């Protein structure tokens, strides 16, 4: 059973979720820009992609905490 969140906790999680979504989108744009410029610093692109993947995992955790359990 999932924990019950207070309104304040829920607001904080939504704020963090929004911040991470923006960072994830910015990383996507940065990766695309590097690839389009042909500045193929593979190590830098790899680091950005790894960070983006980490953010995606964190986003999933936050979304899961914010989604109430539905008992079927």
C-alpha positions in Angstrom: 0.0 0.0 0.0 1.3 3.4 -0.9 1.9 6.2 1.6 -0.6 9.0 1.9 1.0 12.3 0.9 0.1 15.6 2.5 -0.8 18.5 0.3 2.6 20.1 1.0 4.4 16.9 0.1 2.3 16.5 -3.1 3.1 20.1 -4.1 6.9 19.5 -3.5 6.8 16.4 -5.6 4.9 18.2 -8.4 7.5 21.0 -8.3 10.4 18.5 -8.5 8.6 16.7 -11.3 8.2 19.9 -13.3 11.9 20.9 -12.7 13.1 17.5 -13.9 10.8 17.5 -16.9 12.3 20.8 -18.0 15.9 19.6 -17.4 15.1 16.4 -19.4 13.7 18.5 -22.3 16.8 20.8 -22.1 19.1 17.8 -22.3 17.2 16.5 -25.3 17.7 19.8 -27.0 21.4 20.0 -26.1 22.0 16.5 -27.5 20.2 17.3 -30.7 22.1 20.5 -31.1 25.5 18.8 -30.6 24.6 16.1 -33.1 23.3 18.6 -35.6 26.4 20.8 -35.3 28.5 17.8 -36.1 30.5 18.5 -33.0 30.6 14.9 -32.3 32.3 14.9 -28.9 31.0 11.4 -28.2 32.0 11.4 -24.6 30.0 14.6 -24.0 27.0 13.2 -25.9 27.3 10.0 -23.9 27.4 11.8 -20.6 24.3 13.9 -21.6 22.4 10.8 -22.6 23.3 9.0 -19.4 22.1 12.1 -17.4 18.9 12.1 -19.4 18.3 8.4 -18.7 18.9 9.1 -15.0 16.3 11.9 -15.1 13.8 9.7 -16.8 14.2 7.1 -14.1 13.7 9.7 -11.4 10.6 11.1 -13.3 9.1 7.6 -13.3 9.6 7.3 -9.5 8.0 10.7 -8.8 5.1 10.0 -11.1 4.5 6.7 -9.4 4.5 8.4 -6.0 1.9 11.0 -7.2 -0.4 8.4 -8.8 -2.8 7.0 -6.3 -3.3 3.2 -6.0 -6.4 2.0 -7.8 -7.8 -1.1 -6.3 -9.6 -3.1 -9.0 
